[in-house]
Amino acid sequence: MRQVAFIGFGEAAYYIARGLKESGVTDMAAYDVNYKKGASPVMERRAEEAGVLLTEDGKEAWKPARFILALTSGKAALETAGQVLPYLQEGQVYVDMNSASPVVKQKIAEIPHSQGVAVCDAAIMATVPKKGHKTPMFLAGEGAKAFAEGMSSYGMNLTVLEADLGGASAIKMIKSVVMKGLPQLMFEAFEAAEQYGVLDTLVQSLNSSLSGQSIEELANTFIARTMIHAGRRAGEMEDVVSTLKALGVDPSMSQATVKKLHRLEEEKWADVLGADGGSMDYKSAMKLLIEKRRNE
């Protein structure tokens, strides 16, 4: 049985395949909807470098493969799976590596497929060109263990999660709340600081406040205290919004912060957590918050 087949042979698939070839994988194929023999020179060159057989018929690529790695796009993930999963046979594992929502991954699992065919949700957690097949990936779903056992020996950096299909993609999506939200906070703060001529001082002050602390330490500092002091902090942030508006700076992030702080204030966490609640660890605080909101 062929070891790996790619559905979609763009940049990510190329770098993963090239790394797998260097690590000893000798039988790989790929199908890409945009491939036409003789009309796709870049794709053909990359396939040759990576030791991948390009096919114009998808079934020729994935029908004999143990692991089918889908790397098309988040928008096409569900449609692509629908064109492949129903035709797979026992022992094959469909690994969706697309950046798609957990809901999409769960819908993929619901596509009718034969008994013994497994589906794996794979979330690529870093830029593929830099580390190739060694790029960290989280895996979830019934096919996760089989994929990890079959490919880890080739140097793939695979972490199996005790989670249903969609769990791996959930981490990637939710991580974006911080990793893509943080730059927007910087834009908002830095634009205002630059207008006052204090950008360097602001950065130094932030360094002093945050430097050397892990995410766990920051969360333990922020979460429970914010819940308790939400009312006062909402008032402070309303002044921030007024300051930004006066400068002509878009205050969207700060306005959203005010809204969220007011909700915490309305939930009266100071009464719930008590005078010493600010020392509560972030995990316990979050459990209480989620339980309270579920019961509202």
C-alpha positions in Angstrom: 0.0 0.0 0.0 1.2 3.5 -0.9 2.3 5.4 2.3 1.0 8.9 1.6 -1.2 10.7 -1.0 -1.8 14.4 -1.0 -5.0 16.1 -2.2 -3.8 19.5 -3.1 -0.1 20.0 -3.9 0.6 23.6 -3.0 3.4 25.0 -1.0 2.6 23.2 2.3 2.2 19.8 0.7 5.4 20.3 -1.2 7.5 21.1 1.9 6.0 18.3 3.8 6.6 15.8 1.0 10.1 17.0 0.5 10.9 16.4 4.2 9.3 13.0 4.1 11.4 12.0 1.1 14.5 13.0 2.9 13.4 11.0 5.9 12.9 7.8 3.8 9.3 7.8 2.5 9.6 6.5 -1.0 6.0 6.1 -2.3 4.0 9.3 -2.5 1.5 10.6 -4.9 -0.6 13.8 -5.3 -3.7 15.1 -7.0 -4.3 18.8 -7.5 -7.4 20.1 -9.2 -5.2 22.7 -10.9 -2.7 20.2 -12.3 -2.5 19.4 -16.0 0.5 17.5 -17.4 2.8 19.8 -19.3 0.9 22.9 -18.2 2.1 23.1 -14.6 5.9 23.4 -14.7 6.4 24.7 -11.2 4.2 22.0 -9.7 5.9 19.3 -11.8 9.4 20.5 -10.7 8.4 20.5 -7.0 6.8 17.0 -7.3 10.0 15.7 -8.9 12.1 17.3 -6.1 9.9 15.8 -3.4 9.6 12.3 -5.0 5.9 12.7 -5.6 3.9 11.2 -8.5 1.5 13.8 -9.8 -1.8 12.4 -11.2 -4.6 13.9 -13.2 -7.0 11.4 -11.7 -7.6 11.8 -7.9 -8.4 8.1 -7.4 -5.1 7.1 -9.0 -3.3 9.1 -6.2 -5.3 8.2 -3.1 -7.0 4.9 -3.8 -3.9 2.8 -2.9 -2.7 5.1 -0.1 -2.7 4.4 3.7 -2.8 8.1 4.6 -4.6 10.7 2.5 -3.5 14.2 3.5 -5.9 16.9 2.4 -4.2 20.3 1.9 -6.6 22.2 -0.3 -8.2 25.1 1.6 -10.6 25.7 4.5 -13.3 26.7 2.1 -12.9 23.5 0.0 -12.3 21.1 2.9 -15.8 19.8 3.2 -16.4 19.4 -0.5 -13.1 17.7 -1.0 -13.8 15.2 1.8 -17.2 14.5 0.2 -15.5 13.5 -3.0 -13.0 11.2 -1.4 -14.2 9.7 1.9 -17.1 7.6 0.6 -14.7 5.7 -1.7 -12.0 4.8 0.8 -11.5 1.3 2.1 -10.8 -0.3 5.5 -7.4 0.7 6.8 -7.2 4.0 5.1 -6.9 7.3 7.1 -8.2 10.6 5.8 -6.2 13.4 7.4 -7.6 16.8 7.0 -4.8 19.4 7.4 -6.8 22.4 6.2 -7.2 25.5 8.3 -10.9 25.0 8.8 -13.3 25.5 11.7 -14.0 22.7 14.2 -17.5 22.6 12.9 -16.3 21.8 9.4 -14.1 19.1 10.7 -17.0 17.5 12.5 -19.1 17.7 9.4 -16.3 15.9 7.5 -16.6 13.0 10.1 -20.3 12.8 9.4 -19.7 12.1 5.7 -20.7 8.4 5.0 -17.7 6.2 4.8 -16.9 2.5 5.0 -16.3 0.7 8.3 -12.6 0.7 9.2 -11.9 4.1 7.4 -10.7 6.6 10.0 -10.7 10.4 9.9 -8.1 12.6 11.5 -8.3 16.3 12.2 -4.7 17.8 11.9 -4.0 21.3 12.9 -0.7 22.7 11.6 0.6 25.0 14.3 3.5 26.8 12.6 4.7 28.0 9.2 5.3 24.9 7.0 8.2 26.2 4.8 10.4 26.7 7.8 10.2 23.2 9.3 8.6 21.1 6.5 7.3 17.8 7.7 8.6 18.5 11.2 6.2 21.4 11.6 4.2 20.8 14.9 0.8 19.4 14.4 -2.0 18.6 16.8 -4.2 15.5 16.0 -7.7 14.6 17.0 -10.3 12.1 16.1 -10.4 8.4 15.6 -7.6 8.4 13.0 -5.2 10.5 15.1 -3.4 7.6 16.8 -2.9 5.6 13.6 -1.5 8.6 11.7 0.9 9.4 14.6 2.0 5.8 14.8 2.5 5.5 11.1 4.4 8.8 10.5 6.2 9.8 13.7 9.1 7.5 12.8 9.8 9.7 9.8 10.3 12.8 12.0 6.8 14.3 11.9 6.1 16.3 15.0 2.6 14.9 15.9 0.8 15.3 19.2 -2.3 13.2 19.7 -5.0 14.9 21.7 -7.6 13.2 23.8 -10.3 15.0 21.8 -13.0 14.3 19.3 -12.6 15.4 15.7 -12.4 19.2 15.6 -10.5 19.4 18.8 -7.2 20.0 17.1 -8.6 22.7 14.8 -10.3 24.3 17.8 -6.9 25.0 19.4 -5.6 26.6 16.2 -8.7 28.7 15.8 -8.9 29.8 19.5 -5.2 30.5 19.6 -5.8 33.1 16.9 -8.0 35.1 19.3 -4.8 35.9 21.1 -2.2 35.8 18.3 -4.2 37.9 15.9 -5.9 40.0 18.5 -2.7 41.0 20.2 -1.3 42.8 17.2 -4.5 44.8 16.9 -4.1 45.9 20.5 -0.6 47.0 19.7 -1.8 49.0 16.7 -4.4 50.8 18.8 -2.0 51.6 21.6 1.1 52.4 19.5 -0.7 54.8 17.2 -1.8 56.8 20.2 1.6 56.7 21.9 3.4 57.7 18.7 1.1 60.8 18.5 2.1 61.8 22.0 5.8 61.1 21.2 6.0 58.4 23.9 6.1 55.1 21.9 9.5 54.1 23.2 8.5 54.8 26.8 5.3 52.8 26.4 7.2 49.8 25.1 9.7 50.0 27.9 6.9 50.2 30.4 5.1 47.2 28.9 8.4 45.3 29.0 8.7 46.1 32.7 5.2 44.9 33.4 5.2 41.7 31.3 8.9 40.7 30.8 9.8 37.2 31.9 6.3 36.0 32.7 4.9 32.8 31.2 1.3 32.7 29.8 0.3 30.8 33.0 1.7 33.5 35.2 0.1 36.3 33.2 -3.3 34.4 33.3 -3.0 34.0 37.1 -2.3 37.7 37.4 -5.1 38.8 35.0 -8.1 36.6 35.1 -9.5 36.5 38.7 -8.4 40.1 39.4 -10.1 41.4 36.2 -13.3 39.6 37.2 -13.3 41.2 40.6 -12.3 44.7 39.6 -14.2 44.8 36.3 -16.3 47.8 37.2 -13.4 50.1 38.1 -11.4 48.9 35.0 -14.4 49.6 32.7 -14.5 53.2 33.9 -10.7 53.5 33.3 -11.1 52.1 29.8 -14.0 54.5 29.0 -11.4 57.3 29.6 -9.1 55.4 27.3 -11.7 55.3 24.6 -12.3 59.1 24.9 -8.5 59.7 24.7 -8.2 57.6 21.5 -11.2 59.3 19.9 -9.7 62.7 20.6 -6.5 61.6 18.7 -8.5 60.2 15.8 -7.4 56.7 16.7 -9.9 53.9 16.0 -10.8 52.6 19.5 -12.5 49.4 18.5 -10.4 47.1 20.7 -10.8 49.3 23.7 -14.5 49.7 23.2 -14.8 45.9 23.0 -12.8 45.7 26.3 -15.3 48.1 27.9 -18.2 46.0 26.8 -16.7 42.8 28.2 -15.7 44.5 31.5 -19.3 45.7 32.0 -20.6 42.2 31.5 -18.1 40.9 34.2 -19.2 43.8 36.4 -22.9 42.8 36.0 -22.1 39.3 37.1 -20.8 40.6 40.5 -17.7 38.5 40.7 -16.4 40.5 43.6 -19.3 39.1 45.6 -18.9 35.6 44.2 -15.1 35.3 44.7 -14.8 37.3 47.9 -12.1 39.5 49.3 -9.3 37.0 48.6 -10.6 35.9 45.2 -7.9 37.7 43.3 -5.4 35.0 44.2 -7.5 32.3 42.6 -5.7 30.5 39.8 -6.9 31.1 36.2 -8.2 27.5 35.7 -10.5 27.6 38.7 -11.7 31.1 37.8 -12.5 30.1 34.2 -14.4 27.0 35.4 -16.6 29.2 37.7 -17.2 31.8 34.9 -18.3 29.1 32.4 -20.5 27.3 34.9 -22.2 30.6 35.9 -22.9 31.6 32.3 -24.2 28.2 31.4 -26.7 28.5 34.2 -27.9 32.0 33.3 
